[in-house]
Amino acid sequence: MDKNRFPPTVTAALFLLIFGALGYLFYRGIGANDLSGQAAAQDQQFGQQVRAYLLENPTVLREVITKLQVTEAQETQNRQQQMLSQFKGEIENDGYSYVAGNPDGDVTIVEFFDYRCGYCKKVYADLMNVVKEDGNIRLVLKEFPILGDASVLGARAVMAAENQGKYMEFHSALMELRGNITETRIMAMAAQFDMDAEKLAADMKSEDITTKIRRTYDLAQALSITGTPAFVIGDQLAPGAIPAGRLKQLVAEARENAAKSATN
């Protein structure tokens, strides 16, 4: 952030104070149609009183800023909840994102990820272990390549590999890959997994894959997801590399909320 700029909440607070003072002056000017003489003196006195009060009570600004932060956070959370509800079908059952774990699981974890994202790679082992140990989690994997052309190349390769029944093999290989994603490495993986390399290369250029990636971009934008990894678990959006313990906690909360909804 530019050190010479105020944070948005500070700017908003100052704007409200300045705007209020100017509004008062404008009202006085229009109402009295006179900014000289007695009216001008009263306006100057008002400004001095405001200034003096703020100098003597600087914590007022802090209180205003804190209130704005709380209000903004609540508004953001409300918007997220609304979007999660509105797009629930697209999030959990878009018809093209790969479903791992237990397809009939009672809780769905949705992950937006990028194959070049270090945090995605970091959380990968914990995520897969939690899904395996639980046994009743449905894991929806959404390729969200936002870190450049190599990320898009990786997403296309994995989505194309699904046509040969090798999605998870490719997905795991790219999550465990160190270094950049290249066509040479992708073709080497295809050979390792006994795949038809020519078919893979052709399928990677599919317009259908382009459309699916665009749909995921649009969904992420609607949910205000701008980074990876980002998880949707039940009715909660949880960004970042979440440790195994927190993943388990969110799954438990999702089950509890689902049970409560079923009894209501």
N, C-alpha and C positions, 0 to 999 in steps of 0.2 A: 504494500500500500504506500502511496506517496506520503512521505512524512509531513509535507506541507499542507495536507488536506485533513479535515476533521473526519472521523468515522461518520457514517450515514445518520446514526441516531443523534450524535452531537449536532450535526448540521441541521437536523430536523428540529431539535430543541431550540437552537439559536434562531432558526427561521421563524418559529412560532412566536418567540419573544419579540423579535424585530418586527414581524408582520403585525403583531398585536399593537405595538407602539405606533407604527405607521398608520394602521387602521384607525386608531384613536385620533391621530392628527388629521387624517383625511376627513373623518366624521366631523371633527370640530371645524375644519375649513369649509366643508360643504354646508353644514348646519348653520354656522354663524356667518358664512360667506365673508369671513374676516380673519386673517391670520396675523393681525397687528394689534397693537394696543394691549388691552386686558386679556384677550383670548391668547395672544402670543405668549404673554407672561405666564398664563396658566399652563400652556402647553410645555413651556420650558421647565416650569416647576414640576410638572408631571414626569417629564423625562429625567430630571434630576432625582426625583423620588424613586423611580424605577432603578436607576443606576445605583443609588445609595443602598437600596434594599438588597440588590444582588451582590454588591460588594460586602455587605454586612452578613449576608446569608448565602454564601456560595454553594452550600449543600442543596439549595433549591434546584440548581441546574442538575446536580447529580440525581436527585429524586426524579426529575422530569425524564432524564436519560434512562434511568432504571425502569421507569414506568413504560417508556417507549420500547425498550428492549423486551420487556415481558409481553407487551401487547403484540409486537412483531413476531415473537417466538410462537405465541398462541395462534396468531393468524396463519403463520406458516404451517403449523401442525394441523390446523383445521383444513387448510387447502390440501395438504397431503392426504389426510383421511378421506376427503371428498374425492380426490383423484383415484386413490386406491380402491375405493368403492365403485366409482364410475367405470374404471378400466379393469376390474377384477377378472373378467372373462379373458381379456387380451393378455393379462399378466400371467395367469395360470394355465390357460388353455387356448393358446393362439393357433394351434394346429400344425406348427412347424418346428418350434423349439424342441430340442431333444429332452426326453424325460428319462432320468436315471433313478437309481434307488428303487423304491417300491411304487410302481405305477398306480397302485390302489391304496397308497398310504393315506392316513387320516390327516396328515399335515403336509402342506406344500411349502418347500423352500424354493424361491426363485432367485437366481444369481445373474446379475449383469456383469460381464467380465471381459477382459482383454488379454490375449495371449502374451502380450509384451509387458503387462502390468506386474511389477515386482510384488505388490501386495496380494494380487490374485494368486500368484505362485506360492506366496508364503502361507496363505490360508487354505490352499488346496488340500493338503494332507489332512488337516483337522476337519475340514468340511466332509471329505469322503469317509473319514473314520466315524464321524458323528452319524452320518446317514447309514453306514453299515451296521454300527452297534445298535442303533435304534430299531432298524428293521421295518419301520412303518412310516418312513418319510419319503415323500414324492419330491424329487429334485428336478427342477426345470432350469435348463442351461440356456441362457440367452447371450449369443455372441454380440458384443457391443464394442467393436474395434474403433477406438478413438485415439490411438497413439501412433497414427501414421500408416503409410502404405503397407509396411510389413505386417501390421496388425490385421489389416483387411485381407492380406494374402493368407494369413494363418486361419482366419475365420472362414474364408472361402474353401480352403483345403479341408477343414474339418467337416463343414457342411456338405461338401461334395463326397467326402469319405462315407457319409451315412448311406449313400446310394449303393455302397458295396458292403454295408453292414460293419463298418469299421470306425464308427463315430468315436466311441469311448477310447479305442486304442490311440487314435490320432489326438483326441482331446488330452489324454493323459501324457502323451509324448510331448506335446507342445507346452503343457503346463510344467513339465519337468525339464524342458529344454533350457539351456543356458546359452546366451548369445543371440544373435539376430535370426529371424525367420527368413529363409531364402527358398527359392524354387528348388535349388539343388538339395537342400536338406529335406524338403517335402517329398521329392521324388525318392530319396534314399529311404525315407520312412515307408513310402508306398511299397518299395521292394521288400523291406523288412517285414511288412504285414501281408506279403503275398497278394498285393493288389494289382489291378490292371492300371498301370501308370498312365497310359494314353487316355483311358476313360476318365481317370481322375482329373487330368489336365483339362479335358474338354468340359467336364462337369463344373469345374471351378469357374469357368467363364459364363456360366448360366445366368441369364437375366432373372430367372426365378430366385436365385440366391441374392442378387442385387436388390430385388423387391423385398425379400425377407429382412435383409439388413436394414433397409430404409424404414421398414415398419418398426423395427426395434429402436432405431434412432428416434422415431416419432413418439413412441411410447415413453422412452426415457425422458424426452423433452417434456411431455405432459406430466410426468411424475417429478420433474425438476431434478433428475439424476444427471450429474455432470462428470462423475468420476467412477472409477472401478477399484475394488469390487463394490457392488451395492446389492443388498439382499432385501427381498420382500418376504416376510414370514408372517402368515396370518394377516392381520391388519396393521402390521408395523413395517416401516421402511427403515432399514438399518444399514447405513453406509460404512465402508471401511473394512479393514481386515479384522473381522470379529474372531476372538479366540474361541476354542471349543466350548469352554464353560458358558460363555454368553450365548453361543448358538443353541446349546441345550436349554438354557433358560428361556430363550425366545420361543423355542418349540413347545416347551411346557406351557408357556403362557398362551400360545395359540390353541393348544388342546383345551386348556381350561376355558378360554373364551368361547370356543366352539361348543363345548358342553353346556355352558350357560345359555347360549343362544338356542340350543336344541330344546332346553327345558322351558324356555319362555314362549 
